[in-house]
Amino acid sequence: MKVDIGPDPSLVYRPDVDPELAKSKDSFRNYTAGPLLDRVFTTYKLMHTHQTVDFVSRKHIQFGGFSYKKMTVMDAVDLLDDLVDESDPDVDFPNSFHAFQTAEGIRKAHPDKDWFHLVGLLHDLGKILALWGEPQWAVVGDTFPVGCRPQASVVFCDSTFQENPDLQDPRYSTELGMYQPHCGLENILMSWGHDEYLYRMMKFNKFSLPSEAFYMIRFHSFYPWHTGGDYLQLCSQQDLDMLPWVQEFNKFDLYTKSPELPDVDSLRPYYQGLIDKYCPGILSCTIPRCSICI
């Protein structure tokens, strides 16, 4: 049984944050009001219209080669200086600062888990796709499974899916859709975005991080699951075992956002050391040769 814990279940995972630097917890993930709401709603409307089984399948092919671009991890972090996430109702500053905010929050709470600190820095690197011509609705925002009916905790669920063609297809419009009960999230086709792209890039480049790190990266934007309590009918026991790790990461991803920006230059040496330990050298990435977005 799900417990009613307010409009956003992620509030229960809020870590201890300096009250002088953090906003009120009630003001995070506000999808009903605020100066950025129109931008956010437009992004989700496009996402929920065009993210289909066919679209996601084509994206897997398009970005599966990792053969078009080479860069270091820190090069990718620096690219995020030029990205403001159009799906985020909380912040309107470059994503690179958010990467260091998240990493430093984790470092303070988990000083003995250096790999976890690095996950904080890495988690949004897939958003570089938006700087290479991909529309933000195919890069950012909360993720959800395609190939089955969206569940109630998906953001704007009642007002943004009306034009999604999959919901008119009987194969994809039921609660299970094209999946078997408890088939496991590894067998689910998630909406395409920065999570799945970065997860696949990390696998391709053989990052030497624990399995928990890969799980956090792949599903950190899957809010309807890790904070909404939905889609449990698709989960395996492994998914349930990993859920607390994703939830632990989420509280730092969300609640370390603050207009008080970190001194990035002073933090670089520490995080470069973690990069050299877990994912050194030059990465193979993918820049789209041409867009197949709708």
ZADO-1210 file (C-alpha; in nm, 4 decimals, padded with zeros to 6 digits):
<atoms>
<atom x="00.0000" y="00.0000" z="00.0000" code="MET" pos="1"/>
<atom x="00.1320" y="00.3435" z="-00.0919" code="LYS" pos="2"/>
<atom x="00.1262" y="00.6068" z="00.1798" code="VAL" pos="3"/>
<atom x="00.0129" y="00.9602" z="00.1015" code="ASP" pos="4"/>
<atom x="00.3160" y="01.1716" z="00.1855" code="ILE" pos="5"/>
<atom x="00.2236" y="01.4872" z="-00.0017" code="GLY" pos="6"/>
<atom x="00.2412" y="01.6164" z="-00.3551" code="PRO" pos="7"/>
<atom x="00.5991" y="01.4983" z="-00.4134" code="ASP" pos="8"/>
<atom x="00.7140" y="01.1765" z="-00.2404" code="PRO" pos="9"/>
<atom x="01.0786" y="01.2787" z="-00.2861" code="SER" pos="10"/>
<atom x="01.0372" y="01.5178" z="00.0071" code="LEU" pos="11"/>
<atom x="01.0828" y="01.2286" z="00.2504" code="VAL" pos="12"/>
<atom x="01.4362" y="01.1716" z="00.1217" code="TYR" pos="13"/>
<atom x="01.5549" y="01.5264" z="00.1893" code="ARG" pos="14"/>
<atom x="01.9039" y="01.5231" z="00.3495" code="PRO" pos="15"/>
<atom x="02.0359" y="01.7659" z="00.6069" code="ASP" pos="16"/>
<atom x="02.1197" y="02.0797" z="00.4112" code="VAL" pos="17"/>
<atom x="02.2415" y="02.4165" z="00.5368" code="ASP" pos="18"/>
<atom x="01.9146" y="02.6112" z="00.5780" code="PRO" pos="19"/>
<atom x="02.0886" y="02.9328" z="00.4771" code="GLU" pos="20"/>
<atom x="02.1763" y="02.7848" z="00.1390" code="LEU" pos="21"/>
<atom x="01.8783" y="02.5619" z="00.0627" code="ALA" pos="22"/>
<atom x="01.5258" y="02.6511" z="-00.0383" code="LYS" pos="23"/>
<atom x="01.2280" y="02.5304" z="00.1607" code="SER" pos="24"/>
<atom x="01.1736" y="02.1644" z="00.0832" code="LYS" pos="25"/>
<atom x="00.8149" y="02.2419" z="-00.0146" code="ASP" pos="26"/>
<atom x="00.9365" y="02.4574" z="-00.3026" code="SER" pos="27"/>
<atom x="01.1295" y="02.1829" z="-00.4849" code="PHE" pos="28"/>
<atom x="00.9714" y="02.0070" z="-00.7837" code="ARG" pos="29"/>
<atom x="00.6781" y="02.2478" z="-00.7903" code="ASN" pos="30"/>
<atom x="00.4892" y="02.1637" z="-01.1092" code="TYR" pos="31"/>
<atom x="00.1855" y="02.3802" z="-01.0342" code="THR" pos="32"/>
<atom x="00.3307" y="02.7324" z="-01.0082" code="ALA" pos="33"/>
<atom x="00.6492" y="02.9326" z="-01.0486" code="GLY" pos="34"/>
<atom x="00.8348" y="03.1491" z="-01.2993" code="PRO" pos="35"/>
<atom x="00.9668" y="02.8509" z="-01.5003" code="LEU" pos="36"/>
<atom x="00.6404" y="02.6564" z="-01.5225" code="LEU" pos="37"/>
<atom x="00.5514" y="02.7389" z="-01.8843" code="ASP" pos="38"/>
<atom x="00.8967" y="02.6301" z="-02.0050" code="ARG" pos="39"/>
<atom x="00.8791" y="02.3110" z="-01.8003" code="VAL" pos="40"/>
<atom x="00.5289" y="02.2174" z="-01.9157" code="PHE" pos="41"/>
<atom x="00.6181" y="02.2719" z="-02.2827" code="THR" pos="42"/>
<atom x="00.9193" y="02.0421" z="-02.2477" code="THR" pos="43"/>
<atom x="00.7127" y="01.7647" z="-02.0903" code="TYR" pos="44"/>
<atom x="00.4297" y="01.8030" z="-02.3418" code="LYS" pos="45"/>
<atom x="00.6747" y="01.7434" z="-02.6280" code="LEU" pos="46"/>
<atom x="00.8378" y="01.4553" z="-02.4406" code="MET" pos="47"/>
<atom x="00.5111" y="01.2808" z="-02.3615" code="HIS" pos="48"/>
<atom x="00.3879" y="01.3233" z="-02.7170" code="THR" pos="49"/>
<atom x="00.6943" y="01.1958" z="-02.9035" code="HIS" pos="50"/>
<atom x="00.8606" y="00.9418" z="-02.6722" code="GLN" pos="51"/>
<atom x="00.7297" y="00.6147" z="-02.8179" code="THR" pos="52"/>
<atom x="00.8569" y="00.2594" z="-02.8578" code="VAL" pos="53"/>
<atom x="00.9598" y="00.3356" z="-03.2143" code="ASP" pos="54"/>
<atom x="01.1346" y="00.6629" z="-03.1246" code="PHE" pos="55"/>
<atom x="01.3323" y="00.5102" z="-02.8368" code="VAL" pos="56"/>
<atom x="01.4312" y="00.2075" z="-03.0449" code="SER" pos="57"/>
<atom x="01.5689" y="00.4369" z="-03.3142" code="ARG" pos="58"/>
<atom x="01.7648" y="00.6374" z="-03.0576" code="LYS" pos="59"/>
<atom x="01.9322" y="00.3212" z="-02.9295" code="HIS" pos="60"/>
<atom x="02.0534" y="00.2538" z="-03.2830" code="ILE" pos="61"/>
<atom x="02.1539" y="00.6130" z="-03.3509" code="GLN" pos="62"/>
<atom x="02.3644" y="00.6482" z="-03.0355" code="PHE" pos="63"/>
<atom x="02.4848" y="00.2914" z="-02.9966" code="GLY" pos="64"/>
<atom x="02.8233" y="00.3190" z="-03.1667" code="GLY" pos="65"/>
<atom x="03.0142" y="00.5705" z="-02.9506" code="PHE" pos="66"/>
<atom x="03.2534" y="00.6245" z="-03.2365" code="SER" pos="67"/>
<atom x="03.2123" y="00.9857" z="-03.3471" code="TYR" pos="68"/>
<atom x="03.3623" y="01.1960" z="-03.0644" code="LYS" pos="69"/>
<atom x="03.6462" y="01.1702" z="-02.8125" code="LYS" pos="70"/>
<atom x="03.6758" y="01.3684" z="-02.4891" code="MET" pos="71"/>
<atom x="03.7722" y="01.3371" z="-02.1231" code="THR" pos="72"/>
<atom x="03.5186" y="01.3281" z="-01.8406" code="VAL" pos="73"/>
<atom x="03.6206" y="01.6777" z="-01.7278" code="MET" pos="74"/>
<atom x="03.5796" y="01.8034" z="-02.0856" code="ASP" pos="75"/>
<atom x="03.2195" y="01.6812" z="-02.0700" code="ALA" pos="76"/>
<atom x="03.1636" y="01.8453" z="-01.7297" code="VAL" pos="77"/>
<atom x="03.2907" y="02.1745" z="-01.8734" code="ASP" pos="78"/>
<atom x="03.0475" y="02.1491" z="-02.1647" code="LEU" pos="79"/>
<atom x="02.7612" y="02.1611" z="-01.9148" code="LEU" pos="80"/>
<atom x="02.8571" y="02.5246" z="-01.8493" code="ASP" pos="81"/>
<atom x="02.6484" y="02.5954" z="-02.1594" code="ASP" pos="82"/>
<atom x="02.3374" y="02.3989" z="-02.0588" code="LEU" pos="83"/>
<atom x="02.0327" y="02.5108" z="-01.8614" code="VAL" pos="84"/>
<atom x="01.7840" y="02.2253" z="-01.8134" code="ASP" pos="85"/>
<atom x="01.4461" y="02.3327" z="-01.9538" code="GLU" pos="86"/>
<atom x="01.2599" y="02.0629" z="-01.7583" code="SER" pos="87"/>
<atom x="01.3841" y="02.1761" z="-01.4157" code="ASP" pos="88"/>
<atom x="01.1421" y="02.3957" z="-01.2174" code="PRO" pos="89"/>
<atom x="01.4005" y="02.4579" z="-00.9448" code="ASP" pos="90"/>
<atom x="01.7032" y="02.6190" z="-01.1075" code="VAL" pos="91"/>
<atom x="01.7949" y="02.8411" z="-01.3983" code="ASP" pos="92"/>
<atom x="02.1755" y="02.8209" z="-01.3892" code="PHE" pos="93"/>
<atom x="02.4215" y="02.6019" z="-01.5861" code="PRO" pos="94"/>
<atom x="02.4138" y="02.2285" z="-01.5167" code="ASN" pos="95"/>
<atom x="02.7875" y="02.2112" z="-01.4411" code="SER" pos="96"/>
<atom x="02.7305" y="02.3830" z="-01.1054" code="PHE" pos="97"/>
<atom x="02.4603" y="02.1302" z="-01.0202" code="HIS" pos="98"/>
<atom x="02.7074" y="01.8483" z="-01.0895" code="ALA" pos="99"/>
<atom x="02.9522" y="01.9807" z="-00.8305" code="PHE" pos="100"/>
<atom x="02.6735" y="02.0652" z="-00.5826" code="GLN" pos="101"/>
<atom x="02.5473" y="01.7074" z="-00.5968" code="THR" pos="102"/>
<atom x="02.8960" y="01.5584" z="-00.5688" code="ALA" pos="103"/>
<atom x="02.9880" y="01.7756" z="-00.2714" code="GLU" pos="104"/>
<atom x="02.6639" y="01.6927" z="-00.0907" code="GLY" pos="105"/>
<atom x="02.7376" y="01.3215" z="-00.1276" code="ILE" pos="106"/>
<atom x="03.1013" y="01.3714" z="-00.0256" code="ARG" pos="107"/>
<atom x="02.9946" y="01.5413" z="00.2980" code="LYS" pos="108"/>
<atom x="02.7444" y="01.2681" z="00.3894" code="ALA" pos="109"/>
<atom x="02.9459" y="00.9670" z="00.2644" code="HIS" pos="110"/>
<atom x="03.3150" y="01.0570" z="00.3038" code="PRO" pos="111"/>
<atom x="03.4220" y="00.6920" z="00.2802" code="ASP" pos="112"/>
<atom x="03.2598" y="00.6227" z="-00.0601" code="LYS" pos="113"/>
<atom x="03.4689" y="00.8090" z="-00.3165" code="ASP" pos="114"/>
<atom x="03.2978" y="00.6269" z="-00.6052" code="TRP" pos="115"/>
<atom x="02.9668" y="00.7740" z="-00.4842" code="PHE" pos="116"/>
<atom x="03.1177" y="01.1258" z="-00.4950" code="HIS" pos="117"/>
<atom x="03.2103" y="01.0644" z="-00.8574" code="LEU" pos="118"/>
<atom x="02.8570" y="00.9496" z="-00.9415" code="VAL" pos="119"/>
<atom x="02.7365" y="01.2886" z="-00.8197" code="GLY" pos="120"/>
<atom x="02.9688" y="01.4617" z="-01.0635" code="LEU" pos="121"/>
<atom x="02.8899" y="01.2286" z="-01.3537" code="LEU" pos="122"/>
<atom x="02.5164" y="01.1817" z="-01.3265" code="HIS" pos="123"/>
<atom x="02.4015" y="01.4482" z="-01.5732" code="ASP" pos="124"/>
<atom x="02.6852" y="01.4264" z="-01.8268" code="LEU" pos="125"/>
<atom x="02.4482" y="01.2695" z="-02.0777" code="GLY" pos="126"/>
<atom x="02.2836" y="01.6101" z="-02.1126" code="LYS" pos="127"/>
<atom x="02.5654" y="01.7064" z="-02.3481" code="ILE" pos="128"/>
<atom x="02.3349" y="01.5567" z="-02.6131" code="LEU" pos="129"/>
<atom x="02.1339" y="01.8790" z="-02.5925" code="ALA" pos="130"/>
<atom x="02.4442" y="02.0734" z="-02.6968" code="LEU" pos="131"/>
<atom x="02.4849" y="01.8548" z="-03.0063" code="TRP" pos="132"/>
<atom x="02.1493" y="01.9278" z="-03.1633" code="GLY" pos="133"/>
<atom x="01.9127" y="01.6992" z="-02.9722" code="GLU" pos="134"/>
<atom x="01.5959" y="01.8720" z="-02.8450" code="PRO" pos="135"/>
<atom x="01.5741" y="01.8910" z="-02.4674" code="GLN" pos="136"/>
<atom x="01.2571" y="01.6813" z="-02.4567" code="TRP" pos="137"/>
<atom x="01.4740" y="01.3901" z="-02.5801" code="ALA" pos="138"/>
<atom x="01.7478" y="01.4560" z="-02.3235" code="VAL" pos="139"/>
<atom x="01.6233" y="01.5952" z="-01.9905" code="VAL" pos="140"/>
<atom x="01.3332" y="01.5464" z="-01.7497" code="GLY" pos="141"/>
<atom x="01.1830" y="01.2586" z="-01.5560" code="ASP" pos="142"/>
<atom x="01.1903" y="00.9248" z="-01.7368" code="THR" pos="143"/>
<atom x="00.9195" y="00.6596" z="-01.7699" code="PHE" pos="144"/>
<atom x="00.8778" y="00.3232" z="-01.9467" code="PRO" pos="145"/>
<atom x="00.7476" y="00.3346" z="-02.3011" code="VAL" pos="146"/>
<atom x="00.5429" y="00.0410" z="-02.4259" code="GLY" pos="147"/>
<atom x="00.2913" y="00.0528" z="-02.1413" code="CYS" pos="148"/>
<atom x="00.0372" y="00.2971" z="-01.9995" code="ARG" pos="149"/>
<atom x="00.1929" y="00.5837" z="-01.7999" code="PRO" pos="150"/>
<atom x="00.1117" y="00.5664" z="-01.4323" code="GLN" pos="151"/>
<atom x="-00.0309" y="00.8373" z="-01.2100" code="ALA" pos="152"/>
<atom x="00.2911" y="00.9771" z="-01.0629" code="SER" pos="153"/>
<atom x="00.4397" y="01.0677" z="-01.4039" code="VAL" pos="154"/>
<atom x="00.4701" y="01.4484" z="-01.4126" code="VAL" pos="155"/>
<atom x="00.1718" y="01.6099" z="-01.5925" code="PHE" pos="156"/>
<atom x="00.0366" y="01.2606" z="-01.6634" code="CYS" pos="157"/>
<atom x="-00.3229" y="01.3763" z="-01.7110" code="ASP" pos="158"/>
<atom x="-00.2506" y="01.6612" z="-01.9511" code="SER" pos="159"/>
<atom x="00.0407" y="01.5713" z="-02.1801" code="THR" pos="160"/>
<atom x="-00.0047" y="01.2203" z="-02.3250" code="PHE" pos="161"/>
<atom x="-00.3192" y="01.2733" z="-02.5336" code="GLN" pos="162"/>
<atom x="-00.1296" y="01.2841" z="-02.8634" code="GLU" pos="163"/>
<atom x="00.1113" y="00.9984" z="-02.7948" code="ASN" pos="164"/>
<atom x="00.0322" y="00.7364" z="-03.0637" code="PRO" pos="165"/>
<atom x="00.1374" y="00.4402" z="-02.8471" code="ASP" pos="166"/>
<atom x="-00.1571" y="00.4994" z="-02.6168" code="LEU" pos="167"/>
<atom x="-00.3880" y="00.4311" z="-02.9101" code="GLN" pos="168"/>
<atom x="-00.2161" y="00.0968" z="-02.9714" code="ASP" pos="169"/>
<atom x="-00.3616" y="-00.1947" z="-02.7698" code="PRO" pos="170"/>
<atom x="-00.0136" y="-00.3514" z="-02.7443" code="ARG" pos="171"/>
<atom x="00.1148" y="-00.0561" z="-02.5441" code="TYR" pos="172"/>
<atom x="-00.1846" y="00.0979" z="-02.3687" code="SER" pos="173"/>
<atom x="-00.2378" y="-00.1382" z="-02.0733" code="THR" pos="174"/>
<atom x="-00.0658" y="-00.1327" z="-01.7356" code="GLU" pos="175"/>
<atom x="00.1815" y="-00.4041" z="-01.8408" code="LEU" pos="176"/>
<atom x="00.1764" y="-00.3234" z="-02.2110" code="GLY" pos="177"/>
<atom x="00.4426" y="-00.5226" z="-02.3954" code="MET" pos="178"/>
<atom x="00.6080" y="-00.6504" z="-02.0757" code="TYR" pos="179"/>
<atom x="00.5741" y="-00.9515" z="-01.8482" code="GLN" pos="180"/>
<atom x="00.5106" y="-00.9093" z="-01.4749" code="PRO" pos="181"/>
<atom x="00.8338" y="-00.8547" z="-01.2761" code="HIS" pos="182"/>
<atom x="01.0477" y="-00.8845" z="-01.5889" code="CYS" pos="183"/>
<atom x="01.3044" y="-00.6440" z="-01.4398" code="GLY" pos="184"/>
<atom x="01.3929" y="-00.2873" z="-01.5284" code="LEU" pos="185"/>
<atom x="01.6910" y="-00.4080" z="-01.7301" code="GLU" pos="186"/>
<atom x="01.4343" y="-00.5460" z="-01.9773" code="ASN" pos="187"/>
<atom x="01.2258" y="-00.2278" z="-01.9944" code="ILE" pos="188"/>
<atom x="01.2490" y="00.0286" z="-02.2739" code="LEU" pos="189"/>
<atom x="01.2753" y="00.3582" z="-02.0875" code="MET" pos="190"/>
<atom x="01.2015" y="00.6930" z="-02.2458" code="SER" pos="191"/>
<atom x="01.5173" y="00.8146" z="-02.4148" code="TRP" pos="192"/>
<atom x="01.7314" y="01.0723" z="-02.2379" code="GLY" pos="193"/>
<atom x="02.0556" y="01.1528" z="-02.0628" code="HIS" pos="194"/>
<atom x="02.0266" y="00.8667" z="-01.8110" code="ASP" pos="195"/>
<atom x="02.0204" y="00.5872" z="-02.0659" code="GLU" pos="196"/>
<atom x="02.2782" y="00.7533" z="-02.2910" code="TYR" pos="197"/>
<atom x="02.5301" y="00.8010" z="-02.0088" code="LEU" pos="198"/>
<atom x="02.4692" y="00.4506" z="-01.8701" code="TYR" pos="199"/>
<atom x="02.5469" y="00.3011" z="-02.2105" code="ARG" pos="200"/>
<atom x="02.8487" y="00.5258" z="-02.2584" code="MET" pos="201"/>
<atom x="02.9878" y="00.4214" z="-01.9177" code="MET" pos="202"/>
<atom x="02.9420" y="00.0551" z="-02.0081" code="LYS" pos="203"/>
<atom x="03.1065" y="00.1035" z="-02.3476" code="PHE" pos="204"/>
<atom x="03.4042" y="00.2829" z="-02.1908" code="ASN" pos="205"/>
<atom x="03.4315" y="00.0244" z="-01.9091" code="LYS" pos="206"/>
<atom x="03.4101" y="00.2556" z="-01.6085" code="PHE" pos="207"/>
<atom x="03.5359" y="00.0627" z="-01.3053" code="SER" pos="208"/>
<atom x="03.2494" y="00.1620" z="-01.0763" code="LEU" pos="209"/>
<atom x="03.0301" y="-00.0699" z="-00.8645" code="PRO" pos="210"/>
<atom x="02.6953" y="-00.1892" z="-00.9937" code="SER" pos="211"/>
<atom x="02.5162" y="00.0511" z="-00.7585" code="GLU" pos="212"/>
<atom x="02.6726" y="00.3419" z="-00.9483" code="ALA" pos="213"/>
<atom x="02.5432" y="00.2190" z="-01.2835" code="PHE" pos="214"/>
<atom x="02.1966" y="00.1740" z="-01.1353" code="TYR" pos="215"/>
<atom x="02.1958" y="00.5283" z="-00.9947" code="MET" pos="216"/>
<atom x="02.2973" y="00.6713" z="-01.3301" code="ILE" pos="217"/>
<atom x="02.0465" y="00.4727" z="-01.5323" code="ARG" pos="218"/>
<atom x="01.7420" y="00.5336" z="-01.3132" code="PHE" pos="219"/>
<atom x="01.8038" y="00.8573" z="-01.1238" code="HIS" pos="220"/>
<atom x="01.5427" y="01.0409" z="-01.3336" code="SER" pos="221"/>
<atom x="01.2842" y="00.7621" z="-01.2984" code="PHE" pos="222"/>
<atom x="01.0892" y="00.9543" z="-01.0324" code="TYR" pos="223"/>
<atom x="00.7624" y="00.7645" z="-01.0842" code="PRO" pos="224"/>
<atom x="00.9479" y="00.4549" z="-00.9593" code="TRP" pos="225"/>
<atom x="01.1973" y="00.5681" z="-00.6990" code="HIS" pos="226"/>
<atom x="00.9784" y="00.8320" z="-00.5341" code="THR" pos="227"/>
<atom x="00.6272" y="00.7711" z="-00.6692" code="GLY" pos="228"/>
<atom x="00.6098" y="00.4015" z="-00.5881" code="GLY" pos="229"/>
<atom x="00.4733" y="00.3168" z="-00.9326" code="ASP" pos="230"/>
<atom x="00.5789" y="00.0523" z="-01.1881" code="TYR" pos="231"/>
<atom x="00.6498" y="-00.2032" z="-00.9164" code="LEU" pos="232"/>
<atom x="00.4683" y="-00.4611" z="-01.1308" code="GLN" pos="233"/>
<atom x="00.7704" y="-00.4491" z="-01.3654" code="LEU" pos="234"/>
<atom x="01.0396" y="-00.4776" z="-01.0976" code="CYS" pos="235"/>
<atom x="01.2564" y="-00.7782" z="-01.0212" code="SER" pos="236"/>
<atom x="01.4054" y="-00.8499" z="-00.6803" code="GLN" pos="237"/>
<atom x="01.7309" y="-00.6921" z="-00.7999" code="GLN" pos="238"/>
<atom x="01.5453" y="-00.3692" z="-00.8730" code="ASP" pos="239"/>
<atom x="01.3969" y="-00.3650" z="-00.5250" code="LEU" pos="240"/>
<atom x="01.7381" y="-00.4333" z="-00.3723" code="ASP" pos="241"/>
<atom x="01.8891" y="-00.1419" z="-00.5652" code="MET" pos="242"/>
<atom x="01.6026" y="00.0983" z="-00.4953" code="LEU" pos="243"/>
<atom x="01.7463" y="00.2302" z="-00.1632" code="PRO" pos="244"/>
<atom x="02.0698" y="00.3239" z="-00.3411" code="TRP" pos="245"/>
<atom x="01.8817" y="00.5205" z="-00.6070" code="VAL" pos="246"/>
<atom x="01.6781" y="00.6910" z="-00.3355" code="GLN" pos="247"/>
<atom x="01.9934" y="00.7777" z="-00.1420" code="GLU" pos="248"/>
<atom x="02.1406" y="00.9363" z="-00.4517" code="PHE" pos="249"/>
<atom x="01.8181" y="01.1216" z="-00.5298" code="ASN" pos="250"/>
<atom x="01.8146" y="01.3266" z="-00.2126" code="LYS" pos="251"/>
<atom x="02.1480" y="01.4830" z="-00.3075" code="PHE" pos="252"/>
<atom x="02.0568" y="01.5250" z="-00.6742" code="ASP" pos="253"/>
<atom x="01.7446" y="01.7171" z="-00.5765" code="LEU" pos="254"/>
<atom x="01.8042" y="01.8924" z="-00.2471" code="TYR" pos="255"/>
<atom x="02.1583" y="02.0239" z="-00.2927" code="THR" pos="256"/>
<atom x="02.0338" y="02.2698" z="-00.5567" code="LYS" pos="257"/>
<atom x="02.1054" y="02.6206" z="-00.4371" code="SER" pos="258"/>
<atom x="02.1774" y="02.9607" z="-00.5916" code="PRO" pos="259"/>
<atom x="02.4950" y="02.9631" z="-00.3792" code="GLU" pos="260"/>
<atom x="02.7279" y="02.8226" z="-00.6454" code="LEU" pos="261"/>
<atom x="03.0385" y="02.6175" z="-00.5560" code="PRO" pos="262"/>
<atom x="03.3991" y="02.7220" z="-00.6177" code="ASP" pos="263"/>
<atom x="03.4523" y="02.4781" z="-00.9027" code="VAL" pos="264"/>
<atom x="03.8222" y="02.5555" z="-00.9535" code="ASP" pos="265"/>
<atom x="03.9058" y="02.4555" z="-00.5971" code="SER" pos="266"/>
<atom x="03.7196" y="02.1249" z="-00.6353" code="LEU" pos="267"/>
<atom x="03.8674" y="02.0150" z="-00.9671" code="ARG" pos="268"/>
<atom x="04.1857" y="01.8471" z="-00.8322" code="PRO" pos="269"/>
<atom x="03.9899" y="01.6153" z="-00.6020" code="TYR" pos="270"/>
<atom x="03.7448" y="01.5075" z="-00.8707" code="TYR" pos="271"/>
<atom x="04.0158" y="01.4734" z="-01.1333" code="GLN" pos="272"/>
<atom x="04.1786" y="01.2240" z="-00.8982" code="GLY" pos="273"/>
<atom x="03.8550" y="01.0206" z="-00.8888" code="LEU" pos="274"/>
<atom x="03.8277" y="01.0347" z="-01.2663" code="ILE" pos="275"/>
<atom x="04.1848" y="00.9077" z="-01.2972" code="ASP" pos="276"/>
<atom x="04.0975" y="00.6225" z="-01.0608" code="LYS" pos="277"/>
<atom x="03.7668" y="00.5045" z="-01.2075" code="TYR" pos="278"/>
<atom x="03.7409" y="00.6337" z="-01.5660" code="CYS" pos="279"/>
<atom x="04.0765" y="00.7653" z="-01.6905" code="PRO" pos="280"/>
<atom x="04.1818" y="00.8736" z="-02.0344" code="GLY" pos="281"/>
<atom x="03.9754" y="00.9642" z="-02.3380" code="ILE" pos="282"/>
<atom x="03.6118" y="00.8566" z="-02.3664" code="LEU" pos="283"/>
<atom x="03.4347" y="00.7419" z="-02.6786" code="SER" pos="284"/>
<atom x="03.1122" y="00.9406" z="-02.7133" code="CYS" pos="285"/>
<atom x="02.8526" y="00.9865" z="-02.9860" code="THR" pos="286"/>
<atom x="02.7620" y="01.3044" z="-03.1687" code="ILE" pos="287"/>
<atom x="02.4587" y="01.2515" z="-03.3948" code="PRO" pos="288"/>
<atom x="02.5463" y="01.2717" z="-03.7630" code="ARG" pos="289"/>
<atom x="02.1896" y="01.3703" z="-03.8279" code="CYS" pos="290"/>
<atom x="01.8816" y="01.4018" z="-03.6120" code="SER" pos="291"/>
<atom x="01.5995" y="01.1511" z="-03.6363" code="ILE" pos="292"/>
<atom x="01.3936" y="01.3404" z="-03.3839" code="CYS" pos="293"/>
<atom x="01.0365" y="01.4232" z="-03.4790" code="ILE" pos="294"/>
</atoms>
